[in-house]
Amino acid sequence: MQLDIHDLRDFYHRPLGAIARRMLVGRVRARWRTTKGMTVMGLGFAAPYLASFRGEAVRVGALMPAGQGAMVWPSSGMCQTVMVEEGTLPLPDASVDRLLLVHYLEVSENPHQLLREIWRVLAPEGRVLIIVPNRRGIWARLDTTPFGFGRPYSRDQLAKLLTQSLFTPIDVASALNMPPVDHPWLLRWARAFERVGGRLWPLFSGVLMVEARKEVMTALPVGKPVRARRQLVTLPAPLRRDQVPPVKGRDRSA
């Protein structure tokens, strides 16, 4: 089930959504410290996480799926939002340096096709950063946040999916270790929960963040090279006319 754009927007306007955004933005910027001279795109509902790249990257855009709906972003200046169809991104080949995928992979009808399309638009040294609900986390079990919808993933499932789509996982991290509760007291201690939870129960975090690199060459199996064996075939020498045996039932003098 894909959430509506209004539900996603309303979540990030709530105190819990604001806290989640700040925590995740910090993790994203820790991975991508500088994007000067790069093209940065967000796919899904990535607008809340792209503001920090504006004024730094050469181009920044928010690609929003048609099934979800789109909104004008940013609120001032030139609109940088484009509505897209799944599996068909309106971008040239190898044109994106960094792509943030959030609130989309878990609700995608064809994850392999989606990742192959991302592979197409990424530059040879391009990176994709995926944020998905953690299968073991409590956030995936409650539908009070957008991370409670769709198919949650485990670390092994993500690694297998990325490898099959010609990506190499670089780093896997956990985030949102606090409970998904909009209680004022709990929100005041959100950062403490994040630090303690990251040490004590990282396997049960709310989301997984996986950064992967685009592979442009297919790896060869490790081992000794196998050389094809050549079999020499000895052809008989041509026969002279007087050596040709007679054919039964046929007159050779004819």
C-alpha positions in Angstrom: 0.0 0.0 0.0 1.4 3.4 -1.1 0.7 6.3 1.2 -0.9 9.5 -0.1 1.2 12.6 -0.4 -0.9 14.4 2.2 -0.4 11.6 4.8 3.4 11.8 4.3 3.4 15.6 4.5 1.3 15.6 7.6 3.6 13.1 9.4 6.6 15.4 9.0 4.6 18.3 10.3 4.0 16.4 13.6 6.6 16.5 16.4 7.5 12.9 15.9 8.0 13.4 12.2 10.2 16.5 12.8 12.4 14.5 15.2 12.7 11.6 12.8 13.6 14.0 10.0 16.3 15.7 12.0 17.9 12.4 13.0 17.8 10.9 9.5 19.1 14.1 7.9 22.1 14.0 10.2 22.8 10.4 9.2 22.4 11.3 5.5 24.8 14.2 5.7 27.3 12.1 7.7 27.4 9.8 4.6 27.4 12.6 2.0 29.5 15.3 3.6 29.9 17.3 0.4 28.0 17.4 -2.9 29.7 20.3 -4.5 29.5 20.0 -8.3 27.1 17.1 -8.1 23.6 16.3 -9.1 21.5 15.1 -6.2 18.0 13.5 -6.6 15.5 12.2 -4.1 13.0 9.5 -5.2 9.8 8.7 -3.2 9.1 11.3 -0.6 12.6 12.7 -0.1 11.8 16.4 0.0 12.2 16.7 3.8 15.7 15.4 3.4 16.9 17.4 0.4 16.8 21.0 1.8 20.4 20.8 3.1 21.7 20.1 -0.4 20.2 23.2 -1.9 22.8 25.8 -2.6 25.6 23.2 -2.4 24.9 20.7 -5.2 24.6 21.9 -8.8 21.2 20.3 -9.3 18.7 19.1 -6.7 15.4 17.5 -7.6 12.5 15.5 -5.9 11.1 12.7 -8.0 7.7 11.8 -6.6 5.8 8.6 -7.8 2.4 9.1 -9.5 0.8 6.6 -7.2 1.8 8.7 -4.2 1.1 12.1 -5.7 3.3 15.2 -5.9 3.5 18.6 -4.2 5.3 21.8 -5.0 8.8 21.8 -3.5 10.4 24.0 -2.3 7.8 26.4 -1.0 9.6 29.4 -2.5 11.6 29.8 -5.7 11.6 27.5 -8.7 9.7 24.3 -8.4 12.1 21.3 -8.2 9.5 18.5 -8.1 8.7 16.1 -10.9 6.0 13.4 -10.9 7.3 10.1 -12.3 6.1 6.6 -13.2 7.7 3.6 -11.5 10.4 2.1 -13.6 10.6 5.1 -15.9 12.6 8.1 -14.6 12.7 11.2 -16.9 16.5 11.5 -16.6 19.4 10.7 -19.1 21.7 7.8 -18.6 24.5 8.3 -16.0 23.2 11.8 -15.1 22.9 11.5 -11.2 25.7 11.5 -8.7 23.7 10.9 -5.6 20.2 9.5 -5.2 18.3 9.2 -2.0 15.5 6.6 -2.0 13.0 6.9 0.9 9.3 5.9 1.4 9.4 4.0 -1.9 11.3 0.8 -2.1 9.1 -0.9 0.6 5.9 -0.1 -1.4 7.3 -0.7 -4.9 5.4 -3.3 -7.0 8.7 -4.3 -8.7 11.8 -3.5 -6.6 14.2 -5.1 -9.1 12.9 -2.9 -12.0 13.0 0.2 -9.8 16.6 -0.5 -8.8 17.7 -1.2 -12.4 16.2 2.1 -13.4 18.1 3.8 -10.6 21.2 2.0 -11.9 20.6 3.4 -15.3 20.5 7.1 -14.3 23.4 6.9 -11.8 26.8 8.0 -13.0 29.6 5.4 -13.0 30.8 6.5 -9.6 27.2 7.2 -8.4 25.8 6.2 -5.0 22.3 5.4 -3.9 21.3 5.7 -0.2 18.2 3.7 0.7 16.1 4.2 3.8 13.6 1.4 4.5 11.7 0.1 7.5 13.6 -2.5 9.5 11.9 -5.9 9.6 12.9 -6.4 13.3 12.0 -2.9 14.4 8.8 -1.7 16.2 8.3 1.1 13.7 7.5 -1.5 11.0 4.8 -3.1 13.2 2.7 0.1 13.8 0.9 2.0 11.1 1.1 5.3 13.0 4.0 6.4 10.8 4.9 6.0 7.1 7.5 3.5 8.1 4.7 1.1 9.1 3.5 0.6 5.6 4.8 -1.7 2.8 7.3 -4.4 3.0 10.0 -4.1 5.7 13.5 -5.4 4.9 16.3 -7.2 6.8 20.0 -6.5 6.2 20.4 -9.7 4.3 17.4 -9.1 2.1 18.6 -5.6 1.1 22.1 -6.9 0.3 20.7 -9.7 -1.9 18.3 -7.3 -3.7 21.1 -4.8 -4.3 23.6 -7.4 -5.5 21.0 -8.8 -8.0 20.5 -5.3 -9.3 24.2 -4.7 -10.0 24.9 -2.6 -6.9 27.6 -3.2 -4.3 26.5 -2.4 -0.7 29.1 -0.1 1.0 27.6 0.6 4.4 24.6 -0.5 6.4 23.5 1.6 9.4 20.5 1.7 11.8 18.5 4.7 12.9 15.3 5.7 14.8 16.0 3.7 17.9 13.3 5.5 19.9 9.7 4.2 20.1 7.3 5.7 17.5 5.3 7.6 20.1 4.2 11.2 19.9 4.5 11.8 23.7 6.1 15.1 24.7 8.2 13.6 27.5 9.5 10.9 25.1 10.3 13.3 22.4 12.4 15.4 24.8 14.6 12.3 25.4 14.7 11.3 21.7 18.4 12.0 21.2 19.3 10.0 24.3 17.2 7.1 23.1 19.0 7.3 19.7 22.5 7.2 21.3 21.7 4.4 23.8 19.6 2.4 21.3 22.4 2.6 18.7 24.7 0.8 21.2 22.3 -1.6 23.0 19.7 -2.6 20.4 20.8 -1.6 16.9 19.3 -4.7 15.3 15.8 -3.5 16.4 16.1 0.0 15.1 13.2 1.6 13.2 14.9 1.9 9.8 17.9 0.6 7.9 20.1 3.0 5.9 22.0 1.2 3.1 24.5 3.0 0.8 25.4 1.2 -2.4 27.7 1.9 -5.3 26.8 1.3 -8.9 28.7 -1.6 -10.5 29.7 -1.1 -14.2 31.5 -4.4 -14.7 30.3 -7.9 -13.9 32.6 -9.7 -11.5 34.3 -12.9 -12.6 34.3 -15.9 -10.3 37.4 -16.3 -8.2 39.6 -19.3 -9.0 42.0 -20.6 -11.6 41.2 -19.7 -15.2 39.8 -22.5 -17.2 41.3 -22.8 -20.7 39.3 -24.4 -23.4 40.9 -27.7 -24.6 41.7 -27.9 -28.3 41.4 -31.3 -29.9 43.6 -31.9 -32.9 41.9 -33.8 -35.7 44.1 -35.5 -38.3 42.5 -35.5 -41.7 43.4 -38.3 -44.1 45.5 -37.5 -47.1 43.6 -37.2 -50.4 43.5 -40.4 -52.5 44.7 -40.7 -56.0 42.2 -41.8 -58.7 43.6 -45.3 -59.0 43.3 -45.7 -55.2 39.5 -45.1 -55.1 37.8 -48.4 -54.4 35.2 -49.5 -56.9 31.5 -48.9 -56.0 29.4 -52.1 -56.1 26.7 -52.2 -58.7 28.4 -49.6 -60.9 30.5 -50.0 -64.0 33.6 -47.9 -63.6 34.3 -48.0 -67.3 31.1 -46.1 -68.0 
